[in-house]
Amino acid sequence: MDPVLRVALAFGLFAATHLGLAWPPVRRALVARLGRWGFMGLFTLVAWVTFGAAIATYAAHASEGPAGLALGADPAARLVLVAAIAAGAMLMSGAFAGYTRSPYSSGGELVREARGLERVTRHPFFVGTALLGGAHALLATRGVGATLMGSLALFALLGAWFQDRKLLALRGEPYAAYLAASSTLPFAAIFAGRQRLVWAELPYGMLVLGLALAWILRAVHEQLFDHGGAYVIAALVIGPLVILHAEWRRDRRSRRLASAVAGG
């Protein structure tokens, strides 16, 4: 089978299962059967397996197939695309600041006003992923790399749209108001006058961390997919575990507070 098609199919399986399990009717049915934490465990496990398989497939065929666009050969294009990757990494890292209090937290039902990076884009992680993936797709010297990273960018944009539709159905008017006051495209709501940038709310520490991570990844870029993509797969495992732990602690605090109020 053509290596580009192998990578496309492997990533397509990840995207289909990830979005399929999160589709409200499917999610409701699974939560009813497994409980909230059972569903989250299943969702995470499937993501680990399918995304890990996509990374391993790419790693096995990274040097095969047709040539990519390789726009990095042009100094001006390279500068723009590297800047996009750095901005993407900063947005992705910054998205974790205050995530458990955001409208996207899996345990949260309260929709509040946009804060921090949400004023710039309500989907900093998805937009950051799209920037990082799209820029890498244009820089890729092989078609398999362009396919993997282009698919990641497309999946991120689709994920942002999907999440908005899902939460609008689940939370109704409060989330509709949140949509109206924010934007997926960075700075669009600010330029349109629907939002304002509050410098004091920005997560500077996490933004700097994202920039540092981008520099580190550039330094180890040649070895990143060695050993069948084990390093990337390990990051895939660790990242969701950190999020799940934060969600679990938040849920435990909420249950303790509710118990204390009921007992008082």
N, C-alpha and C positions, 0 to 999 in steps of 0.2 A: 504494500500500500504506500502511496506517496506520503513522505514525511510531513508535508504541510497539512494534508488531510488528516493524518493521525493526530497531530497536535490540535487541529480544529475540532475533531470529534471528541477528544479527551476533555478539552476545555468546555465544549458544549454540554457534556454530561454533567460537569460541575455546575454550570449555569442553570441547566434545566432542573436539577435536583434542589439547588439552593433556592431558586425562585418558586419552584413547585411546592416545597415544604412550607414556605412562608406565605403562600396564597391563603387568604383568610378562611375559606371553607375547609381547606385541608388542615390548616393550623388549628382551627377550633376543634375539629374531630380528633386530632392527635392529642391536644391538650386535655380534652375530655377523657380520653382513654389513659394517657400516660401521666397526666398532671403537668403543671408548668415546667418544673425542673426536669421531668422525664423527657418532655418535648425538647427542651433546650439541649439536653445531653444528646438526644438523637440527631438533632439539627447540626450540632457541632461535630459529632462523629462522622456523619455523612459528608460534611464539608471537608474534614480532614482527609478522608479516604479519596474523594473525587478530585479535590484540588491537588492533593499529593500525587495522584496518578497523572494528572495533567502536567505537573512539574517534572515528574520522572520521565514521561513520554518526551517532553521537550529536551531534557538533558540527554536522552539517548540518541536524539537526532539533531542536536544543535548545529552540527557542522554539515548537514546534508541539505539537499533540495536547492531550489533556485536562489539567486542572489536577491537581497533586499534593496531598498532605496538608498541606504547608506548616505543620508544627507549630511552626516558629520564630516564628509569630505570638503564641504563648503564651510569656511570659518565663520561666516555670519550666521548661517543656518545652525551650525553647531552651538554657537553662543546662545541663540534664542532657545534651542531645544534643551540645552543643559540648564538654563535658567528655569525653564518650565518644569524640569525634573526636580530641581531644588525647591521651587514653589509648591509642587505637588507633595513632596516629602514633608514640608512644613505644615501644609494643610492637614495631611493625614495624621501627623503627630499631634497637632493642635486640637484635632477633633476629640481626642481622649480627655482633654481638660473639661471637667464638669459633665462628662458623658452621662453618668448615672442620674443627673438632675435634668437632663435634656428631654425633649418630647420623644426622642427615639429610644430611650431606655426601655428595655423589654418589660420591666416591672412597673413603669410609670404610666399613669393614666392622665395626670394633670398636664394640660398644654398651657404653657406660660408664654410671655413675650420673648422674642428672639434676643439672645444675649451673646456677647463676645464674638467669636468667629461666625456665629449664626447670622449676625447682622451683615456680614460680607457674603456668605453663602450658607443657606440652611443645611447644605450637605457637604461640609468640608472634607470628610473622609472620601466620599464618592468622587467629588470633584478633584481632590488631590490624586486619587488613584487614576482618574481619567487623564489628568495632565501627565503623570508619570508614565502610564502605559502608552498613551498616544505619542509622546516624545520619543520613547524607546522604540516604538514601532517604526518611526521615521528614521531613526538612527541605525536600526538593525541592518547588519550586512548580509544576513541570510533570511530567506522567506519564512522559515520556521519561527525565528525570533519575532519577525513582524507580525506573524499570525498570533503567537501567544500574547504579545503585549498589546496588539490592536484589539484582540478579543477581550482582554482585561479592561481596556478603556471603554469599549462598547458595553460590556457588562456593568461597569460602574455607572455609566449614564442611564442605562436601563434600570439599574437598581435604585437610583435616586427617584426616577419616575414611579417605579413600582411602589417604593416605600411611601411616597406621597399619596398615591391612590389607596393603599392599604390603610394608612392612618386616617385618611379622610373618611373612609367607610367605617372605621372603628370608633372614631372620636367626634365625627360630625362637625358642627359649627365652630367649636373652639379651634380645631385644626384648620378649617377653612379660613378663619381669620389670620391664623399663623402663616398660611400660604400667601394670603393677600399682602401681608406686611413684610415678606421676605422673598428671596429669589434663589434659584439654583445657580444661575450664572453669577460669578463673583462680581460684586459691586453694582449689579443691575438695579437692585432695590434702592440702594443709596443714591445712585445717579437719578433714579426716577422720583426721588423724594419720599418714598414709602418707608425709608429706614435711615438711620444715621450711624456713623461710625463713632464708637465710644472707645477711645484709646486705652483708658484705664481697665477695660474689661478684657482686653486681648491677652491670651495666655503666652506671654513672652518666653517663659522658660521652656514650654513645650515646642514653641516655634523654633527656638534655638536648638533644641534637642533634635528636631526633624532635620534641620540644616546639617547638624553634626552627623546624623545617621546617613544622610545623602553623601557626605564626604567620605565616610567610612565605607559605604557600599561601593563608591567609585574606586576606592583604593583596593578593594578585594574583588572587583568586578570580574576579572579573568577566572577567578576560582569559585565564583558564587554558585555555579551549577555543577561543581565537581561532586563525585560520589553519588551520582544519580539525583542531584538536586537536594541532597540531605540537609544542607544548611537552610535553604529556603523552606523546606518542609518543616524543619524544627521551629523556624520562626512562625510558621502557620499554626503549629500546635501551641506554642507559648503564648502568642497574642490572644487567641480566644480564651485561654485559661485565665489570663489576667482579667479580661472583661467579665468572665463568669464569676470569678472570685469577688470582684467589686460588686456585681449584681447580687451575689449571695449575701455579702455583708450588709448591703443596703436593705435587702429583703428581711434579714434577721433583725436589723434595727427597727424596721417598721413594725414587725410582729411583736417585738418587745414593747414598743411604745403603745401599740394597740392593746396589749395585754395589761400594761400598767394603767392605762386609762380605764379599761373595763374593770380592773380590780379596785381602782380608786373610787 
